[in-house]
Amino acid sequence: MRVLSAALAGAAVLAASGAAAAAAAAVARSPAAVVGSGCAALAVPRSHPAIASLDPRPSAPRIFAMQYEQDAGNVVSYASFRRKIECMLRAYVIPHLARGRPNVVVFNEDIGLATLGIGSRGAVARGVFAHGGAPSCTGRCGSLGALSALTSAYARPLHAYQRRFGGLSGLREGFVAATDTVVRGFMGTFASIAKRYGLYMIASADVPPFEQSSHAADVAAFADPDLHPRPASVYVATAPNVYNQVFMWGPHDVRGRGPDVLRNVVASNRKVPLTSLEVALGLSPGPARGPAAVANLRPYALPGTRARIGFATSLPAFTWGSPAPGVNPCSDTALYYMRCLSRLGANLVIQDEANPGRWTGPDGNGIEQWQPLSWMGSTYRTVSDPSVGFDYNVTAMMVGNLADLTFDGQSAITQRGLSGRGCHYIGNGAFVPGEDQPVFRRYAGRQPEFLALAPWVVGDRSRAALRHVGAELAPGSGSPLEDHYLETALIADLPIPVDHSRADCAGA
């Protein structure tokens, strides 16, 4: 993690409402009962009350793992995106804030992706996001078509960037051209909300490096034509490289210069290694070697606590490797990511997730036929592998269909050293010979290190029955269940040192 500030001024972190007892009582309330009527237009068909595992110790940060369901209706405008995020906070966070200690709200990998579709320039893309491609569309042509539509809609800023950078081509054109929209919509929302509510906010998007400019020529080239009056400044890409980057905003500004949306960023991390889909989209990996790679992973010391937060955005959380004796795992983070993160002293891993595939389908490695079992190699291995020193893993999953892409999973918070009754992801009750890889055998059955686990759309049952439900959820299924994923949140206090006597499996 690239640390952008050594610490916030002072150890006092929050202005919050409600003590732990009040928060525990509020957890049982339905999200619909918490939010006001202004959130009704952005409500999801299927939601679940917050699931909590609380602890009274004042030094324990309170973590909120938000399972956000994306929808094209959330990104009609800058206001609709902000409203959706605030509605989730009002439902799952604000009633349960801890007093006098940090509250850390973890949203998902690529939650900023769909903000590419904001405004009139994104109207065609939003239509594709909502309805997928043509009936004959195969091979992710719907999502690729949406990016192509955005590239055409952003012709004016793209032309300006072509002159600046030259050689800009491929699908990354759309990401670079839409820099101002994504930064204004996604980053502007999270930066301001963190300060408004006194929170730490974590989320990610695909963005290039950028600056904030008030030069007339830049405003003319890059301002959103929908904004009236025209904004006084715009966010301008300073390089053609686009990174899957996670940001952590704090409750106060920690610098007085630079883009306003970065002034309260306390830490960030550029994803490395990348998935094959991200490579196909033209994204650039974060640094893998040298001082820049170490800085990219260095944990953030959360003020007022003993938590040292490290980021592992999806694939990096599965990247362990086996360095030879004497080899520093930080010598190549693309090979030994998790081992380097542990060596640097991280004890709380934030695994922000946008898993592009059916939860009931095969793993992205093309071999494992049941994804929830292979997923144990990240969220669960983090706190059960004796060769690393992590205490907690917080995995916040994004769910929902985006064009012809499915995003699904079960959010989880895991803790080292629990010894309760145990629980498991759906379909993981038993190892299935001939289907499951032997390396995952130890992860089948009930496992105690789940501190909190979000339910899936339906309860556990045979894998065949779960696959059927997964097919109904998928884009283009025509089922009444299509795109009806579960929106919810997990809430947990995470003291360090850990409390081994805690009850496990909240929500399971």
C-alpha positions, 0 to 999 in steps of 0.5 A: 500500500502506498502510504500518502500520509504518515498519520492523521493529526491527533488520535481522535478519529470519529464523531459517531452516534450510539454505543455498542449496545444501541448498535447491536439492537439496531442491527436487527432492523431492516434496511428499509426501516432505517433509510428514508423515502428518498432512497426508495428509487435506488432500493434493491429487490433483495437485501438483508439486515446488517450482520454484526460481531461487536466488541466493547474494547475502545481500541478496536476499530469497527469495520463495515464490509459493504456488499453493494449491488451495482445497477445502471440506475445508480449511475444516471447522474453524479447525484444518483451515485452519491445518493446510492452510497449515502443510502447504504451508509444510512441503512448499514453504517450510521445507526451502528457507528462506534463512539471514540474509535475508528469506523472503517467502511469497506466498499468494493473493487471497481465500484467506480467502474460503472460511473463511466456511464454517468450523464448523457454521454453514458446513456448508451453504455447504461443501456448496455449495462442494464440489458447486456448485448444483443441476443447473439452477443457472446464472449463479453461483447456486451461489456466491450460494446459498452466501453466502445460506446463510451469511447465514441461519446467521449470523442472530444476529451479523447481527441485532446488526450490523443494530442497529449499522449499520442499512441493511445489506443485500445479499450483504455481509451475510454477510461482515460477519456472519462477521467473527469467523470470517474474522478468527479463521480466516484472519488468526489463522492467518497472523499466528501462522504468520509469527511461529512460523516467522520469515517474512513472510506475504502473503495476502488476504480480504474483510473489514470494518474490525474491533476486538477486544473482550472485552465480555460483550455482544460475546462473547455476540453474535459468538462462534462457538457451536462454540468451547468454552470460549467465547473471551475476546474476539471480532473485531467489525466497526466499519463495514459496508464490506467490502474485498478487502484484502491483508495482509503479516505480519512475523516480529515484532510491530511494535505493542503495541496493537490486535487481536492478529492485526494487531500483526505486520502491516507493510503492507496494501492495499485493492483498487482498482478492483474487478471487476464480480463484486466490485461485485455482492458488495457490496464497497467499493473502496479509496481512489482519490484524495487522500492516502489513495490514495497511502498505500494504494499506498505501497511497503513497504521490506523490512528488510535489502534494497533491495526496495520491495514494492508490491501490485497485487491482480489487476485493479489490475495490469491498470490502467495508463491513459494520463494526459495530460502533466503529470497525476500518475498518483497523482491517480486510482489507479482509472485509473492504478494501476500508473503510480502504484505505479511513481511511488512507487518500488515495484520488486517487485510482488506480484500476489496472484491469484484469477482467477475463470474458466477459464485456457483461456477468455476474458478477463474483458473479454469480448473477448479469447478466450484468457486466458493471452495477455491475462494478459501485460498484467499479469505480463509488462508489469510488467517489460517496459514501459519507462515504469515502473521495476519490477524484478520481478512475483510472481504467486501464483495460487489454483486450484480450484473453489468452488461454480460458480466456477472459479479457475485460472492459472499462477503466475509470477515475472518479472524485467526485462532477462532475455535467455534462451531464453524461455518462455510461458503455455500456448497463447501459442506463436503469435498467432492472427489473428481470435481474439487482439486485435492489442494483445497480438501482442507478447506471443505466442511465447517471452518471456525475462522469465519467471524462473520459471513453474509448469506447467499441468495438462497440457503445452502443446498446441493451444488446442482441446485445452487448452480441452477439458482446461479444460472437464473441470476445471470444476465439474459436468463429471463428468470424472475430471479435475474440480477436479484443478488443480495445487498447487505453489510457485515459489521465487526470490531477487530481488536488487536491482539485478537480475542480467541474466545469470540463467537464465530460465524455471525450470520451463518 
